[in-house]
Structures are given as structure tokens and as C-alpha cells.
């Protein structure tokens, strides 16, 4: 993960903008406002960096995301016209036939190649994970795909992902498993290196790794401690 200190006196959107290309982020949210707070700065930073930003809209409409981007100062008409901002549906993203990791990988790589050919610096995907619901994708398939993304999205690469999980629309045990194959987790306005990060085989073999609230609390704990220490220092000064 890029070197972004939680104690830095900057707002969340600034910390998101400091993230470099190649991050594979997992966001967990409870409502539309929280999703937009996390996703819009991510997209805005990618557009400013010259990346092609692809939003896979499923739970929310394209218009909802566009209006939020406009509110945050993005000239969406221009970004859409230049092809730097693109929207996909679940059917655009989910490739036909049996769900297959290599097929999905080839699809993302083609999208990257096209983005680079079109003059963009890379590709940045924001994916509403409700695209997997009723789409012939098992929980194991999803966890393995999330793990597989790490082979193309890593610090230094030109592919970035934020995988967005609604804790009210997707099973909490599934979200807990998916979190563990992401190097970085976003909860609220915390950008957390994931100390519980491990390969999909380990996650799927462990039946006791599906307690979502416990996992999120453990991931956020170092950030809470840092914030408390920072506040204590500020009070002392």
C-alpha cells in the first residue's frame, strides 16, 4: 500500500488521492452516502491521474454516480466524452458462459490494453459487488476471483480496483472472506492495511473466518489507537 499515514492532518479524499496506481481495495459500506464518500474520491483521483475510470454500476444507477461526481467538482460530460469515465453494467463485466478466472482476467487485460492504446495511463475500476448476486457465481468463485485480481492489481501496476461490498445486501460471512484476500480495506474513512490478508485457499479452508464485525474491528484497531494518540498529543500541546 502507498505510504499514507492515518495521523496525517488531511481529509479522507486527500488520503485517497495519495494512493498510487495498482491498489486493490475492499470497501465495506452500509448506505449510499457511505459508498459515495469512498468511491467518488477514488474515481476523481484516477481521472486527475489520466486513468480510464470504469464504474460497474449495479445497486446504484449511472445517474447517481454522475451526480455525485459533479457535486465533487468533476466535469463529467467532458470525462464521458473523452472516454476517461466509463460505466459498465453487471452484464458488461460478467463474461458469458461458466464463470472462469482466466476469462475474466483476459477481459480486464483487454480493457487495460485498450485504455493504454487510447492514451490513458491505466485503468481504475470501481465495482459494486452486488453484480455477483443471482449471476451464477458461487461464494468460492468470488473469493478466488478477488484473490486472482492481486496478480494484476498490485503497487506499481497500471490496474487498480476498489471492490465495494454492501453489508446489508451481501452475506456478512461472504464479505468477511472476501476482505481477507484484499491487501487494503476501507471502512468508513479509514484506509487500513490488512493484517488479515492471506491467500484464498487459506481463507476457504478456514470455517471460522466469517465473523464480519469482529474482523472489521480488528482491522480498524490500529487506526483507532493512532487517532486517540494524536488527539492526546494535540490536547497536551
HUUR-V742456 format. One line per field, one symbol per residue. phi: phi as a letter, one per 30 degrees, with the letter a starting at -180 (. if undefined). psi: psi as a letter, one per 40 degrees, with the letter a starting at -180 (. if undefined). burial: I if it has 24 or more other ideal C-beta (glycine too) atoms within 12 Angstrom, else O. Layout:
BEGIN
phi=???
psi=???
burial=???
END
This chain:
BEGIN
phi=.ddbdddddbdddddddddddjdccccbbcadedededdddddddddddiddcccccbdcdeddddddddddjdddedddddidcbccceddddddiddbddddddddddddedddddjddlbbccbddddddhbhbdededdddeddeddbcaejdccbbbcccddcccdeddedddedccdbbcbiccccecdcdadeeddddcdccccdddddddddedddddddddddddddd
psi=iighheehgiiddddddehiieigihhhieidddddddddddddddddeeihhhhghcdiiddddddddddeehgddddddeedhihiiddddhiiaihhdddddddddddddddddeeieahhhhhheeeehfffhidddddddddddeeehiheiehiihhhhheeeihddddddddeehdhhhhbfhhhhheehiidddddehefffgddddddddedddddddddddddddd.
burial=IIOIOIOOOOOIIOIIIIIIIIIIIIIIIIOOOIIIIIIIIIIIIIIIIOIIIIIIIIIIOIOOIIOIIOOIOIOIOOIOOOOIIIIIOOOOIIIOOOIOIOOIOOIIOOIIOOIOOOOIIIIIIIIIIIIIOOOOIOIOIIIIIIIIIIIIIOOOIIIIIIIIIIIOIIOIIIIIIIIIIIIIIIIIIIIIIIOIIOOIOOIIOOOOIOOIOOIIOOIIOOIOOOOOOOOOOOOOO
END
